[in-house]
Amino acid sequence: MLVVLNNSHASSNDWEHSITVMRHCDTPVGHGSIGMDIMGPAPGFAGVARFVGWHAEGRIENPADIAPALKRAIARVDVAKPAFIDVITQHTG
């Protein structure tokens, strides 16, 4: 199994819904990140994966580092080992 996390530091689906509800209720949209923003401190998802025995890489922030990380992860999957990559994407909200 290969898992690539599209990590935007937020629970985006819930965030978008909360903003829609705030607009409908005339609530300041700036409060939309409350309970949705996953920062300060950011969780160490790769560390959790390593803890349970997976090959794990991340917090990958440089796009040029994604392909080499995928290559290493696929090499692990090819020998029936699970792999996890935490890729930081644009923080939206």
PDB file of N, CA, C and O in Angstrom, chain B, residues numbered from 101:
ATOM      1  N   MET B 101       0.843  -1.174   0.000  1.00  0.00           N
ATOM      2  CA  MET B 101       0.000   0.000   0.000  1.00  0.00           C
ATOM      3  C   MET B 101       0.889   1.239   0.000  1.00  0.00           C
ATOM      4  O   MET B 101       1.863   1.323   0.749  1.00  0.00           O
ATOM      5  N   LEU B 102       0.541   2.188  -0.846  1.00  0.00           N
ATOM      6  CA  LEU B 102       1.218   3.479  -0.899  1.00  0.00           C
ATOM      7  C   LEU B 102       0.186   4.567  -0.612  1.00  0.00           C
ATOM      8  O   LEU B 102      -0.834   4.667  -1.295  1.00  0.00           O
ATOM      9  N   VAL B 103       0.466   5.379   0.406  1.00  0.00           N
ATOM     10  CA  VAL B 103      -0.414   6.492   0.762  1.00  0.00           C
ATOM     11  C   VAL B 103       0.364   7.784   0.552  1.00  0.00           C
ATOM     12  O   VAL B 103       1.456   7.959   1.092  1.00  0.00           O
ATOM     13  N   VAL B 104      -0.215   8.694  -0.246  1.00  0.00           N
ATOM     14  CA  VAL B 104       0.357  10.022  -0.429  1.00  0.00           C
ATOM     15  C   VAL B 104      -0.662  11.004   0.136  1.00  0.00           C
ATOM     16  O   VAL B 104      -1.771  11.133  -0.382  1.00  0.00           O
ATOM     17  N   LEU B 105      -0.271  11.694   1.208  1.00  0.00           N
ATOM     18  CA  LEU B 105      -1.164  12.638   1.862  1.00  0.00           C
ATOM     19  C   LEU B 105      -1.053  14.007   1.205  1.00  0.00           C
ATOM     20  O   LEU B 105       0.027  14.595   1.162  1.00  0.00           O
ATOM     21  N   ASN B 106      -2.167  14.510   0.694  1.00  0.00           N
ATOM     22  CA  ASN B 106      -2.268  15.867   0.161  1.00  0.00           C
ATOM     23  C   ASN B 106      -2.530  16.770   1.368  1.00  0.00           C
ATOM     24  O   ASN B 106      -3.680  17.046   1.709  1.00  0.00           O
ATOM     25  N   ASN B 107      -1.457  17.222   2.006  1.00  0.00           N
ATOM     26  CA  ASN B 107      -1.552  17.908   3.291  1.00  0.00           C
ATOM     27  C   ASN B 107      -1.650  19.415   3.109  1.00  0.00           C
ATOM     28  O   ASN B 107      -0.651  20.091   2.862  1.00  0.00           O
ATOM     29  N   SER B 108      -2.868  19.932   3.234  1.00  0.00           N
ATOM     30  CA  SER B 108      -3.114  21.375   3.105  1.00  0.00           C
ATOM     31  C   SER B 108      -3.225  22.049   4.474  1.00  0.00           C
ATOM     32  O   SER B 108      -3.604  23.216   4.567  1.00  0.00           O
ATOM     33  N   HIS B 109      -2.893  21.313   5.529  1.00  0.00           N
ATOM     34  CA  HIS B 109      -2.983  21.827   6.907  1.00  0.00           C
ATOM     35  C   HIS B 109      -4.412  22.165   7.306  1.00  0.00           C
ATOM     36  O   HIS B 109      -4.630  22.999   8.185  1.00  0.00           O
ATOM     37  N   ALA B 110      -5.371  21.537   6.679  1.00  0.00           N
ATOM     38  CA  ALA B 110      -6.749  21.857   7.023  1.00  0.00           C
ATOM     39  C   ALA B 110      -7.674  20.712   6.671  1.00  0.00           C
ATOM     40  O   ALA B 110      -7.390  19.897   5.793  1.00  0.00           O
ATOM     41  N   SER B 111      -8.763  20.675   7.367  1.00  0.00           N
ATOM     42  CA  SER B 111      -9.835  19.762   7.022  1.00  0.00           C
ATOM     43  C   SER B 111     -10.714  20.508   6.014  1.00  0.00           C
ATOM     44  O   SER B 111     -11.762  21.054   6.358  1.00  0.00           O
ATOM     45  N   SER B 112     -10.256  20.513   4.772  1.00  0.00           N
ATOM     46  CA  SER B 112     -10.823  21.418   3.764  1.00  0.00           C
ATOM     47  C   SER B 112     -12.303  21.225   3.491  1.00  0.00           C
ATOM     48  O   SER B 112     -13.024  22.205   3.304  1.00  0.00           O
ATOM     49  N   ASN B 113     -12.768  19.999   3.465  1.00  0.00           N
ATOM     50  CA  ASN B 113     -14.181  19.786   3.180  1.00  0.00           C
ATOM     51  C   ASN B 113     -15.043  20.443   4.262  1.00  0.00           C
ATOM     52  O   ASN B 113     -16.017  21.131   3.955  1.00  0.00           O
ATOM     53  N   ASP B 114     -14.683  20.228   5.511  1.00  0.00           N
ATOM     54  CA  ASP B 114     -15.430  20.854   6.595  1.00  0.00           C
ATOM     55  C   ASP B 114     -15.258  22.367   6.586  1.00  0.00           C
ATOM     56  O   ASP B 114     -16.193  23.106   6.892  1.00  0.00           O
ATOM     57  N   TRP B 115     -14.054  22.826   6.231  1.00  0.00           N
ATOM     58  CA  TRP B 115     -13.766  24.260   6.195  1.00  0.00           C
ATOM     59  C   TRP B 115     -14.676  24.950   5.177  1.00  0.00           C
ATOM     60  O   TRP B 115     -15.294  25.970   5.482  1.00  0.00           O
ATOM     61  N   GLU B 116     -14.755  24.395   3.981  1.00  0.00           N
ATOM     62  CA  GLU B 116     -15.608  24.984   2.945  1.00  0.00           C
ATOM     63  C   GLU B 116     -17.065  25.009   3.396  1.00  0.00           C
ATOM     64  O   GLU B 116     -17.777  25.985   3.159  1.00  0.00           O
ATOM     65  N   HIS B 117     -17.500  23.944   4.041  1.00  0.00           N
ATOM     66  CA  HIS B 117     -18.879  23.899   4.517  1.00  0.00           C
ATOM     67  C   HIS B 117     -19.110  24.963   5.585  1.00  0.00           C
ATOM     68  O   HIS B 117     -20.132  25.648   5.574  1.00  0.00           O
ATOM     69  N   SER B 118     -18.153  25.100   6.511  1.00  0.00           N
ATOM     70  CA  SER B 118     -18.337  26.096   7.579  1.00  0.00           C
ATOM     71  C   SER B 118     -18.394  27.513   7.005  1.00  0.00           C
ATOM     72  O   SER B 118     -19.157  28.345   7.496  1.00  0.00           O
ATOM     73  N   ILE B 119     -17.600  27.795   5.977  1.00  0.00           N
ATOM     74  CA  ILE B 119     -17.635  29.114   5.347  1.00  0.00           C
ATOM     75  C   ILE B 119     -18.994  29.351   4.676  1.00  0.00           C
ATOM     76  O   ILE B 119     -19.547  30.447   4.762  1.00  0.00           O
ATOM     77  N   THR B 120     -19.523  28.337   4.018  1.00  0.00           N
ATOM     78  CA  THR B 120     -20.848  28.452   3.396  1.00  0.00           C
ATOM     79  C   THR B 120     -21.910  28.762   4.446  1.00  0.00           C
ATOM     80  O   THR B 120     -22.766  29.625   4.247  1.00  0.00           O
ATOM     81  N   VAL B 121     -21.841  28.049   5.560  1.00  0.00           N
ATOM     82  CA  VAL B 121     -22.819  28.278   6.630  1.00  0.00           C
ATOM     83  C   VAL B 121     -22.645  29.674   7.218  1.00  0.00           C
ATOM     84  O   VAL B 121     -23.631  30.359   7.491  1.00  0.00           O
ATOM     85  N   MET B 122     -21.386  30.105   7.416  1.00  0.00           N
ATOM     86  CA  MET B 122     -21.149  31.442   7.966  1.00  0.00           C
ATOM     87  C   MET B 122     -21.718  32.535   7.065  1.00  0.00           C
ATOM     88  O   MET B 122     -22.318  33.496   7.547  1.00  0.00           O
ATOM     89  N   ARG B 123     -21.527  32.385   5.768  1.00  0.00           N
ATOM     90  CA  ARG B 123     -22.083  33.374   4.833  1.00  0.00           C
ATOM     91  C   ARG B 123     -23.608  33.405   4.922  1.00  0.00           C
ATOM     92  O   ARG B 123     -24.222  34.472   4.911  1.00  0.00           O
ATOM     93  N   HIS B 124     -24.203  32.226   5.009  1.00  0.00           N
ATOM     94  CA  HIS B 124     -25.663  32.125   5.107  1.00  0.00           C
ATOM     95  C   HIS B 124     -26.180  32.785   6.390  1.00  0.00           C
ATOM     96  O   HIS B 124     -27.266  33.364   6.396  1.00  0.00           O
ATOM     97  N   CYS B 125     -25.406  32.696   7.470  1.00  0.00           N
ATOM     98  CA  CYS B 125     -25.823  33.221   8.781  1.00  0.00           C
ATOM     99  C   CYS B 125     -25.262  34.605   9.069  1.00  0.00           C
ATOM    100  O   CYS B 125     -25.398  35.110  10.184  1.00  0.00           O
ATOM    101  N   ASP B 126     -24.628  35.227   8.065  1.00  0.00           N
ATOM    102  CA  ASP B 126     -24.025  36.553   8.252  1.00  0.00           C
ATOM    103  C   ASP B 126     -23.012  36.586   9.392  1.00  0.00           C
ATOM    104  O   ASP B 126     -22.949  37.551  10.153  1.00  0.00           O
ATOM    105  N   THR B 127     -22.224  35.522   9.500  1.00  0.00           N
ATOM    106  CA  THR B 127     -21.151  35.427  10.493  1.00  0.00           C
ATOM    107  C   THR B 127     -19.843  35.762   9.794  1.00  0.00           C
ATOM    108  O   THR B 127     -19.667  35.401   8.630  1.00  0.00           O
ATOM    109  N   PRO B 128     -18.914  36.444  10.471  1.00  0.00           N
ATOM    110  CA  PRO B 128     -17.630  36.759   9.827  1.00  0.00           C
ATOM    111  C   PRO B 128     -16.910  35.500   9.327  1.00  0.00           C
ATOM    112  O   PRO B 128     -16.642  34.579  10.098  1.00  0.00           O
ATOM    113  N   VAL B 129     -16.606  35.477   8.044  1.00  0.00           N
ATOM    114  CA  VAL B 129     -15.965  34.314   7.425  1.00  0.00           C
ATOM    115  C   VAL B 129     -14.576  34.085   8.000  1.00  0.00           C
ATOM    116  O   VAL B 129     -14.072  32.963   7.945  1.00  0.00           O
ATOM    117  N   GLY B 130     -13.943  35.114   8.551  1.00  0.00           N
ATOM    118  CA  GLY B 130     -12.619  34.971   9.135  1.00  0.00           C
ATOM    119  C   GLY B 130     -12.556  33.978  10.270  1.00  0.00           C
ATOM    120  O   GLY B 130     -11.472  33.532  10.644  1.00  0.00           O
ATOM    121  N   HIS B 131     -13.703  33.623  10.826  1.00  0.00           N
ATOM    122  CA  HIS B 131     -13.729  32.637  11.904  1.00  0.00           C
ATOM    123  C   HIS B 131     -13.775  31.209  11.365  1.00  0.00           C
ATOM    124  O   HIS B 131     -13.849  30.257  12.143  1.00  0.00           O
ATOM    125  N   GLY B 132     -13.734  31.053  10.062  1.00  0.00           N
ATOM    126  CA  GLY B 132     -13.880  29.742   9.436  1.00  0.00           C
ATOM    127  C   GLY B 132     -12.784  28.757   9.752  1.00  0.00           C
ATOM    128  O   GLY B 132     -12.987  27.550   9.626  1.00  0.00           O
ATOM    129  N   SER B 133     -11.625  29.242  10.161  1.00  0.00           N
ATOM    130  CA  SER B 133     -10.522  28.320  10.430  1.00  0.00           C
ATOM    131  C   SER B 133     -10.600  27.684  11.807  1.00  0.00           C
ATOM    132  O   SER B 133      -9.871  26.733  12.089  1.00  0.00           O
ATOM    133  N   ILE B 134     -11.468  28.190  12.667  1.00  0.00           N
ATOM    134  CA  ILE B 134     -11.567  27.664  14.026  1.00  0.00           C
ATOM    135  C   ILE B 134     -11.992  26.195  13.980  1.00  0.00           C
ATOM    136  O   ILE B 134     -13.063  25.861  13.475  1.00  0.00           O
ATOM    137  N   GLY B 135     -11.149  25.345  14.506  1.00  0.00           N
ATOM    138  CA  GLY B 135     -11.426  23.911  14.521  1.00  0.00           C
ATOM    139  C   GLY B 135     -11.141  23.204  13.204  1.00  0.00           C
ATOM    140  O   GLY B 135     -11.289  21.985  13.127  1.00  0.00           O
ATOM    141  N   MET B 136     -10.738  23.929  12.168  1.00  0.00           N
ATOM    142  CA  MET B 136     -10.479  23.342  10.857  1.00  0.00           C
ATOM    143  C   MET B 136      -9.009  23.399  10.480  1.00  0.00           C
ATOM    144  O   MET B 136      -8.521  22.565   9.718  1.00  0.00           O
ATOM    145  N   ASP B 137      -8.308  24.384  11.016  1.00  0.00           N
ATOM    146  CA  ASP B 137      -6.908  24.634  10.688  1.00  0.00           C
ATOM    147  C   ASP B 137      -6.022  23.671  11.475  1.00  0.00           C
ATOM    148  O   ASP B 137      -6.078  23.643  12.704  1.00  0.00           O
ATOM    149  N   ILE B 138      -5.210  22.888  10.780  1.00  0.00           N
ATOM    150  CA  ILE B 138      -4.354  21.904  11.434  1.00  0.00           C
ATOM    151  C   ILE B 138      -2.924  22.420  11.372  1.00  0.00           C
ATOM    152  O   ILE B 138      -2.106  21.932  10.593  1.00  0.00           O
ATOM    153  N   MET B 139      -2.636  23.419  12.209  1.00  0.00           N
ATOM    154  CA  MET B 139      -1.310  24.032  12.266  1.00  0.00           C
ATOM    155  C   MET B 139      -1.031  24.434  13.708  1.00  0.00           C
ATOM    156  O   MET B 139      -1.926  24.491  14.551  1.00  0.00           O
ATOM    157  N   GLY B 140       0.244  24.711  13.957  1.00  0.00           N
ATOM    158  CA  GLY B 140       0.656  25.275  15.231  1.00  0.00           C
ATOM    159  C   GLY B 140       0.404  24.423  16.446  1.00  0.00           C
ATOM    160  O   GLY B 140      -0.421  24.825  17.266  1.00  0.00           O
ATOM    161  N   PRO B 141       1.019  23.313  16.636  1.00  0.00           N
ATOM    162  CA  PRO B 141       1.996  22.705  15.726  1.00  0.00           C
ATOM    163  C   PRO B 141       1.313  21.779  14.720  1.00  0.00           C
ATOM    164  O   PRO B 141       0.248  21.221  14.980  1.00  0.00           O
ATOM    165  N   ALA B 142       1.958  21.638  13.573  1.00  0.00           N
ATOM    166  CA  ALA B 142       1.451  20.720  12.545  1.00  0.00           C
ATOM    167  C   ALA B 142       1.714  19.285  12.989  1.00  0.00           C
ATOM    168  O   ALA B 142       2.785  18.998  13.525  1.00  0.00           O
ATOM    169  N   PRO B 143       0.765  18.382  12.779  1.00  0.00           N
ATOM    170  CA  PRO B 143       0.965  16.981  13.164  1.00  0.00           C
ATOM    171  C   PRO B 143       2.095  16.332  12.370  1.00  0.00           C
ATOM    172  O   PRO B 143       2.317  16.676  11.209  1.00  0.00           O
ATOM    173  N   GLY B 144       2.791  15.417  12.979  1.00  0.00           N
ATOM    174  CA  GLY B 144       3.862  14.668  12.321  1.00  0.00           C
ATOM    175  C   GLY B 144       3.331  13.356  11.774  1.00  0.00           C
ATOM    176  O   GLY B 144       3.597  12.290  12.330  1.00  0.00           O
ATOM    177  N   PHE B 145       2.585  13.434  10.692  1.00  0.00           N
ATOM    178  CA  PHE B 145       1.956  12.237  10.132  1.00  0.00           C
ATOM    179  C   PHE B 145       2.977  11.169   9.732  1.00  0.00           C
ATOM    180  O   PHE B 145       2.740   9.979   9.940  1.00  0.00           O
ATOM    181  N   ALA B 146       4.109  11.585   9.162  1.00  0.00           N
ATOM    182  CA  ALA B 146       5.132  10.619   8.758  1.00  0.00           C
ATOM    183  C   ALA B 146       5.688   9.898   9.982  1.00  0.00           C
ATOM    184  O   ALA B 146       5.982   8.704   9.918  1.00  0.00           O
ATOM    185  N   GLY B 147       5.833  10.606  11.085  1.00  0.00           N
ATOM    186  CA  GLY B 147       6.308   9.982  12.313  1.00  0.00           C
ATOM    187  C   GLY B 147       5.366   8.895  12.804  1.00  0.00           C
ATOM    188  O   GLY B 147       5.811   7.855  13.291  1.00  0.00           O
ATOM    189  N   VAL B 148       4.070   9.132  12.679  1.00  0.00           N
ATOM    190  CA  VAL B 148       3.080   8.128  13.072  1.00  0.00           C
ATOM    191  C   VAL B 148       3.215   6.897  12.177  1.00  0.00           C
ATOM    192  O   VAL B 148       3.180   5.765  12.658  1.00  0.00           O
ATOM    193  N   ALA B 149       3.368   7.126  10.881  1.00  0.00           N
ATOM    194  CA  ALA B 149       3.525   6.005   9.946  1.00  0.00           C
ATOM    195  C   ALA B 149       4.787   5.198  10.269  1.00  0.00           C
ATOM    196  O   ALA B 149       4.757   3.967  10.258  1.00  0.00           O
ATOM    197  N   ARG B 150       5.888   5.888  10.554  1.00  0.00           N
ATOM    198  CA  ARG B 150       7.127   5.190  10.922  1.00  0.00           C
ATOM    199  C   ARG B 150       6.935   4.371  12.202  1.00  0.00           C
ATOM    200  O   ARG B 150       7.442   3.256  12.320  1.00  0.00           O
ATOM    201  N   PHE B 151       6.205   4.935  13.146  1.00  0.00           N
ATOM    202  CA  PHE B 151       5.970   4.269  14.423  1.00  0.00           C
ATOM    203  C   PHE B 151       5.294   2.917  14.244  1.00  0.00           C
ATOM    204  O   PHE B 151       5.561   1.979  14.995  1.00  0.00           O
ATOM    205  N   VAL B 152       4.413   2.818  13.242  1.00  0.00           N
ATOM    206  CA  VAL B 152       3.719   1.548  13.007  1.00  0.00           C
ATOM    207  C   VAL B 152       4.422   0.681  11.967  1.00  0.00           C
ATOM    208  O   VAL B 152       3.852  -0.294  11.476  1.00  0.00           O
ATOM    209  N   GLY B 153       5.674   1.041  11.630  1.00  0.00           N
ATOM    210  CA  GLY B 153       6.493   0.191  10.782  1.00  0.00           C
ATOM    211  C   GLY B 153       6.484   0.480   9.299  1.00  0.00           C
ATOM    212  O   GLY B 153       7.016  -0.311   8.520  1.00  0.00           O
ATOM    213  N   TRP B 154       5.904   1.573   8.887  1.00  0.00           N
ATOM    214  CA  TRP B 154       5.863   1.919   7.467  1.00  0.00           C
ATOM    215  C   TRP B 154       7.127   2.670   7.067  1.00  0.00           C
ATOM    216  O   TRP B 154       7.764   3.324   7.894  1.00  0.00           O
ATOM    217  N   HIS B 155       7.480   2.567   5.788  1.00  0.00           N
ATOM    218  CA  HIS B 155       8.453   3.505   5.215  1.00  0.00           C
ATOM    219  C   HIS B 155       7.701   4.824   5.124  1.00  0.00           C
ATOM    220  O   HIS B 155       6.590   4.863   4.596  1.00  0.00           O
ATOM    221  N   ALA B 156       8.288   5.908   5.630  1.00  0.00           N
ATOM    222  CA  ALA B 156       7.573   7.185   5.618  1.00  0.00           C
ATOM    223  C   ALA B 156       8.522   8.332   5.339  1.00  0.00           C
ATOM    224  O   ALA B 156       9.654   8.362   5.820  1.00  0.00           O
ATOM    225  N   GLU B 157       8.034   9.273   4.551  1.00  0.00           N
ATOM    226  CA  GLU B 157       8.785  10.487   4.237  1.00  0.00           C
ATOM    227  C   GLU B 157       7.858  11.671   4.365  1.00  0.00           C
ATOM    228  O   GLU B 157       6.671  11.594   4.046  1.00  0.00           O
ATOM    229  N   GLY B 158       8.407  12.744   4.827  1.00  0.00           N
ATOM    230  CA  GLY B 158       7.619  13.947   4.865  1.00  0.00           C
ATOM    231  C   GLY B 158       8.004  14.809   6.039  1.00  0.00           C
ATOM    232  O   GLY B 158       8.724  14.489   6.985  1.00  0.00           O
ATOM    233  N   ARG B 159       7.513  15.739   5.856  1.00  0.00           N
ATOM    234  CA  ARG B 159       6.854  16.889   5.335  1.00  0.00           C
ATOM    235  C   ARG B 159       7.614  17.375   4.112  1.00  0.00           C
ATOM    236  O   ARG B 159       8.579  18.131   4.231  1.00  0.00           O
ATOM    237  N   ILE B 160       7.187  16.950   2.962  1.00  0.00           N
ATOM    238  CA  ILE B 160       7.812  17.370   1.715  1.00  0.00           C
ATOM    239  C   ILE B 160       7.160  18.676   1.266  1.00  0.00           C
ATOM    240  O   ILE B 160       5.961  18.724   0.989  1.00  0.00           O
ATOM    241  N   GLU B 161       7.959  19.721   1.201  1.00  0.00           N
ATOM    242  CA  GLU B 161       7.448  21.039   0.822  1.00  0.00           C
ATOM    243  C   GLU B 161       7.958  21.496  -0.538  1.00  0.00           C
ATOM    244  O   GLU B 161       7.344  22.358  -1.167  1.00  0.00           O
ATOM    245  N   ASN B 162       9.058  20.938  -0.997  1.00  0.00           N
ATOM    246  CA  ASN B 162       9.640  21.312  -2.283  1.00  0.00           C
ATOM    247  C   ASN B 162       9.126  20.345  -3.350  1.00  0.00           C
ATOM    248  O   ASN B 162       9.377  19.143  -3.256  1.00  0.00           O
ATOM    249  N   PRO B 163       8.413  20.842  -4.361  1.00  0.00           N
ATOM    250  CA  PRO B 163       7.891  19.951  -5.405  1.00  0.00           C
ATOM    251  C   PRO B 163       8.953  19.069  -6.054  1.00  0.00           C
ATOM    252  O   PRO B 163       8.647  17.954  -6.476  1.00  0.00           O
ATOM    253  N   ALA B 164      10.189  19.543  -6.142  1.00  0.00           N
ATOM    254  CA  ALA B 164      11.255  18.742  -6.755  1.00  0.00           C
ATOM    255  C   ALA B 164      11.588  17.504  -5.928  1.00  0.00           C
ATOM    256  O   ALA B 164      12.206  16.573  -6.443  1.00  0.00           O
ATOM    257  N   ASP B 165      11.193  17.477  -4.665  1.00  0.00           N
ATOM    258  CA  ASP B 165      11.482  16.334  -3.795  1.00  0.00           C
ATOM    259  C   ASP B 165      10.418  15.243  -3.858  1.00  0.00           C
ATOM    260  O   ASP B 165      10.603  14.163  -3.299  1.00  0.00           O
ATOM    261  N   ILE B 166       9.307  15.521  -4.537  1.00  0.00           N
ATOM    262  CA  ILE B 166       8.210  14.551  -4.576  1.00  0.00           C
ATOM    263  C   ILE B 166       8.572  13.318  -5.401  1.00  0.00           C
ATOM    264  O   ILE B 166       8.387  12.196  -4.929  1.00  0.00           O
ATOM    265  N   ALA B 167       9.081  13.496  -6.613  1.00  0.00           N
ATOM    266  CA  ALA B 167       9.394  12.351  -7.486  1.00  0.00           C
ATOM    267  C   ALA B 167      10.416  11.406  -6.847  1.00  0.00           C
ATOM    268  O   ALA B 167      10.198  10.195  -6.870  1.00  0.00           O
ATOM    269  N   PRO B 168      11.526  11.904  -6.274  1.00  0.00           N
ATOM    270  CA  PRO B 168      12.456  10.981  -5.619  1.00  0.00           C
ATOM    271  C   PRO B 168      11.816  10.243  -4.432  1.00  0.00           C
ATOM    272  O   PRO B 168      12.094   9.065  -4.208  1.00  0.00           O
ATOM    273  N   ALA B 169      10.969  10.934  -3.683  1.00  0.00           N
ATOM    274  CA  ALA B 169      10.295  10.279  -2.553  1.00  0.00           C
ATOM    275  C   ALA B 169       9.351   9.189  -3.056  1.00  0.00           C
ATOM    276  O   ALA B 169       9.283   8.106  -2.475  1.00  0.00           O
ATOM    277  N   LEU B 170       8.624   9.477  -4.135  1.00  0.00           N
ATOM    278  CA  LEU B 170       7.745   8.459  -4.724  1.00  0.00           C
ATOM    279  C   LEU B 170       8.539   7.252  -5.197  1.00  0.00           C
ATOM    280  O   LEU B 170       8.112   6.113  -5.009  1.00  0.00           O
ATOM    281  N   LYS B 171       9.682   7.495  -5.806  1.00  0.00           N
ATOM    282  CA  LYS B 171      10.519   6.390  -6.292  1.00  0.00           C
ATOM    283  C   LYS B 171      10.953   5.493  -5.127  1.00  0.00           C
ATOM    284  O   LYS B 171      10.892   4.268  -5.226  1.00  0.00           O
ATOM    285  N   ARG B 172      11.391   6.109  -4.030  1.00  0.00           N
ATOM    286  CA  ARG B 172      11.801   5.325  -2.859  1.00  0.00           C
ATOM    287  C   ARG B 172      10.610   4.574  -2.256  1.00  0.00           C
ATOM    288  O   ARG B 172      10.737   3.419  -1.851  1.00  0.00           O
ATOM    289  N   ALA B 173       9.467   5.231  -2.202  1.00  0.00           N
ATOM    290  CA  ALA B 173       8.279   4.598  -1.634  1.00  0.00           C
ATOM    291  C   ALA B 173       7.808   3.425  -2.491  1.00  0.00           C
ATOM    292  O   ALA B 173       7.448   2.372  -1.964  1.00  0.00           O
ATOM    293  N   ILE B 174       7.810   3.607  -3.792  1.00  0.00           N
ATOM    294  CA  ILE B 174       7.387   2.522  -4.691  1.00  0.00           C
ATOM    295  C   ILE B 174       8.329   1.327  -4.571  1.00  0.00           C
ATOM    296  O   ILE B 174       7.891   0.181  -4.676  1.00  0.00           O
ATOM    297  N   ALA B 175       9.604   1.581  -4.356  1.00  0.00           N
ATOM    298  CA  ALA B 175      10.563   0.481  -4.154  1.00  0.00           C
ATOM    299  C   ALA B 175      10.188  -0.327  -2.918  1.00  0.00           C
ATOM    300  O   ALA B 175      10.353  -1.547  -2.912  1.00  0.00           O
ATOM    301  N   ARG B 176       9.693   0.316  -1.888  1.00  0.00           N
ATOM    302  CA  ARG B 176       9.264  -0.396  -0.681  1.00  0.00           C
ATOM    303  C   ARG B 176       7.978  -1.183  -0.960  1.00  0.00           C
ATOM    304  O   ARG B 176       7.841  -2.330  -0.534  1.00  0.00           O
ATOM    305  N   VAL B 177       7.043  -0.560  -1.674  1.00  0.00           N
ATOM    306  CA  VAL B 177       5.786  -1.231  -1.990  1.00  0.00           C
ATOM    307  C   VAL B 177       6.041  -2.450  -2.865  1.00  0.00           C
ATOM    308  O   VAL B 177       5.354  -3.463  -2.736  1.00  0.00           O
ATOM    309  N   ASP B 178       7.017  -2.357  -3.743  1.00  0.00           N
ATOM    310  CA  ASP B 178       7.358  -3.484  -4.621  1.00  0.00           C
ATOM    311  C   ASP B 178       7.811  -4.716  -3.854  1.00  0.00           C
ATOM    312  O   ASP B 178       7.737  -5.829  -4.375  1.00  0.00           O
ATOM    313  N   VAL B 179       8.277  -4.534  -2.629  1.00  0.00           N
ATOM    314  CA  VAL B 179       8.670  -5.677  -1.801  1.00  0.00           C
ATOM    315  C   VAL B 179       7.668  -5.888  -0.662  1.00  0.00           C
ATOM    316  O   VAL B 179       8.015  -6.393   0.406  1.00  0.00           O
ATOM    317  N   ALA B 180       6.416  -5.489  -0.918  1.00  0.00           N
ATOM    318  CA  ALA B 180       5.284  -5.716  -0.024  1.00  0.00           C
ATOM    319  C   ALA B 180       5.402  -5.006   1.317  1.00  0.00           C
ATOM    320  O   ALA B 180       4.972  -5.541   2.339  1.00  0.00           O
ATOM    321  N   LYS B 181       5.981  -3.802   1.326  1.00  0.00           N
ATOM    322  CA  LYS B 181       6.063  -2.980   2.529  1.00  0.00           C
ATOM    323  C   LYS B 181       5.210  -1.728   2.316  1.00  0.00           C
ATOM    324  O   LYS B 181       5.271  -1.125   1.244  1.00  0.00           O
ATOM    325  N   PRO B 182       4.435  -1.335   3.291  1.00  0.00           N
ATOM    326  CA  PRO B 182       3.628  -0.122   3.135  1.00  0.00           C
ATOM    327  C   PRO B 182       4.497   1.130   3.173  1.00  0.00           C
ATOM    328  O   PRO B 182       5.540   1.159   3.827  1.00  0.00           O
ATOM    329  N   ALA B 183       4.052   2.160   2.462  1.00  0.00           N
ATOM    330  CA  ALA B 183       4.807   3.415   2.394  1.00  0.00           C
ATOM    331  C   ALA B 183       3.847   4.592   2.485  1.00  0.00           C
ATOM    332  O   ALA B 183       2.696   4.521   2.053  1.00  0.00           O
ATOM    333  N   PHE B 184       4.356   5.679   3.064  1.00  0.00           N
ATOM    334  CA  PHE B 184       3.561   6.882   3.303  1.00  0.00           C
ATOM    335  C   PHE B 184       4.399   8.103   2.960  1.00  0.00           C
ATOM    336  O   PHE B 184       5.569   8.182   3.335  1.00  0.00           O
ATOM    337  N   ILE B 185       3.803   9.055   2.249  1.00  0.00           N
ATOM    338  CA  ILE B 185       4.486  10.307   1.917  1.00  0.00           C
ATOM    339  C   ILE B 185       3.560  11.462   2.290  1.00  0.00           C
ATOM    340  O   ILE B 185       2.405  11.508   1.866  1.00  0.00           O
ATOM    341  N   ASP B 186       4.082  12.393   3.087  1.00  0.00           N
ATOM    342  CA  ASP B 186       3.344  13.584   3.509  1.00  0.00           C
ATOM    343  C   ASP B 186       3.803  14.751   2.640  1.00  0.00           C
ATOM    344  O   ASP B 186       4.903  15.274   2.821  1.00  0.00           O
ATOM    345  N   VAL B 187       2.950  15.158   1.694  1.00  0.00           N
ATOM    346  CA  VAL B 187       3.277  16.239   0.775  1.00  0.00           C
ATOM    347  C   VAL B 187       2.485  17.480   1.173  1.00  0.00           C
ATOM    348  O   VAL B 187       1.254  17.471   1.181  1.00  0.00           O
ATOM    349  N   ILE B 188       3.212  18.546   1.503  1.00  0.00           N
ATOM    350  CA  ILE B 188       2.588  19.796   1.901  1.00  0.00           C
ATOM    351  C   ILE B 188       2.109  20.519   0.647  1.00  0.00           C
ATOM    352  O   ILE B 188       2.886  20.768  -0.274  1.00  0.00           O
ATOM    353  N   THR B 189       0.819  20.850   0.624  1.00  0.00           N
ATOM    354  CA  THR B 189       0.250  21.581  -0.501  1.00  0.00           C
ATOM    355  C   THR B 189      -0.210  22.950  -0.011  1.00  0.00           C
ATOM    356  O   THR B 189      -0.068  23.265   1.171  1.00  0.00           O
ATOM    357  N   GLN B 190      -0.741  23.737  -0.880  1.00  0.00           N
ATOM    358  CA  GLN B 190      -1.146  25.095  -0.542  1.00  0.00           C
ATOM    359  C   GLN B 190      -2.170  25.101   0.579  1.00  0.00           C
ATOM    360  O   GLN B 190      -3.170  24.383   0.542  1.00  0.00           O
ATOM    361  N   HIS B 191      -1.898  25.917   1.559  1.00  0.00           N
ATOM    362  CA  HIS B 191      -2.836  26.091   2.667  1.00  0.00           C
ATOM    363  C   HIS B 191      -3.931  27.038   2.196  1.00  0.00           C
ATOM    364  O   HIS B 191      -3.655  28.175   1.816  1.00  0.00           O
ATOM    365  N   THR B 192      -5.148  26.575   2.223  1.00  0.00           N
ATOM    366  CA  THR B 192      -6.262  27.401   1.777  1.00  0.00           C
ATOM    367  C   THR B 192      -7.280  27.563   2.889  1.00  0.00           C
ATOM    368  O   THR B 192      -7.383  26.731   3.790  1.00  0.00           O
ATOM    369  N   GLY B 193      -8.007  28.619   2.809  1.00  0.00           N
ATOM    370  CA  GLY B 193      -9.078  28.789   3.783  1.00  0.00           C
ATOM    371  C   GLY B 193      -9.397  30.234   3.977  1.00  0.00           C
ATOM    372  O   GLY B 193     -10.279  30.571   4.766  1.00  0.00           O
TER     373      GLY B 193
END
